[in-house]
Amino acid sequence: MHTKHFSSSLVASMMIVLFVVTHVTAQDQPFDSDFSDSFMVESIDWSPDGTKIAVGGGPISAQCDLSDTTGYAVRILDGETFAVLNELAGHSCNVVSVAWSPDSTQLITGSGDGTIRLWDAESGDILLETPVTTFGGKISLSWHPDGTQFTAIDSATHTLELYDAIEGQRVEFLPASLDPYIASAVWSPNESKLVASMGGGDLIVWDGVEGAEITRIENPHSSTLSGAIWSPDGQLIATSGRDLTINIWDVTSGQKLQSINYEYDMYGFAWGNKHILATTHTDKIVRFWDTETGQMLFSVGYEGIIYAIDWHPERPCLALGSTWGDGVFIHCFSGNDGEAVF
């Protein structure tokens, strides 16, 4: 992926909306997305090969155990036309986390019903299902880069769960003395490293094979640490905190490289390439930041709250999911000559 630098005024003039999946295309032609006005998008993930988008959520009421479980079905969208390719029905509560396997053929889904399901994305077959162990949902799903394991956080106990992707069995690999409260955990995109946001406030990077601690950053924020994500090249980590900041860290040295400051509480963030970060906020605005300078490049406002967000793995396209029944928005950014901005 080639990176280019640009100003906020240039970007604002170059942004085009290709599809608003729940409503119309850019040409104002009807577009049948199969999303109802009562569907709340809570999770979204673009497949590593860029050909599909998984959308998880459920009824805006967030009511579980409805007689019609199709309301909780995960939608698989075509990555080019954004048409619905498949619907994966089976969960009995809203789907709060989705994650594609590295080869883009399988999908794991975590639900408020307390289960994780592994699906064959093409056939829709359930390959495995984890048992219910607590009253919590399964959040922060993430695949090991070799596709043999995946992790989840239980929202009730905030414990980290590691699963064998073939047998579906729990695997123990972290020290028993570790802080049991973990806010989020994400595998590196290209190495066997796992970054976790600890309830005690520290950020820890582990070796995923040995379980040994590689890097520990103590109190990376002045308040509670709420989440962490990797840069696409696996060299940097962005952390978010209740102090209304995002900090950018060098994984190897643990050095803070930059800080991004904002005014409104953040729902989610996604790294588009090494220098571009997108964030969603309670004021219904999505902001785009330069991670090298910490400056905001531009912003886009919405009528409803945007909760779920993810970038295309190669192209400058962003998928966003609304919690207000507006479905999924797809934005792509291009220059006046058609060349990708970044």
Helices and strands as residue ranges (DSSP letters): H 8-14, E 15-20, E 39-46, E 52-59, G 69-72, E 74-78, E 84-88, E 95-100, E 106-111, E 116-120, E 126-129, E 138-143, E 149-154, E 160-164, E 170-171, E 182-187, E 193-198, E 203-207, E 213-217, E 225-230, E 236-241, E 245-250, E 256-261, E 266-273, E 276-281, E 285-290, E 296-301, E 306-311, E 317-322, E 328-333
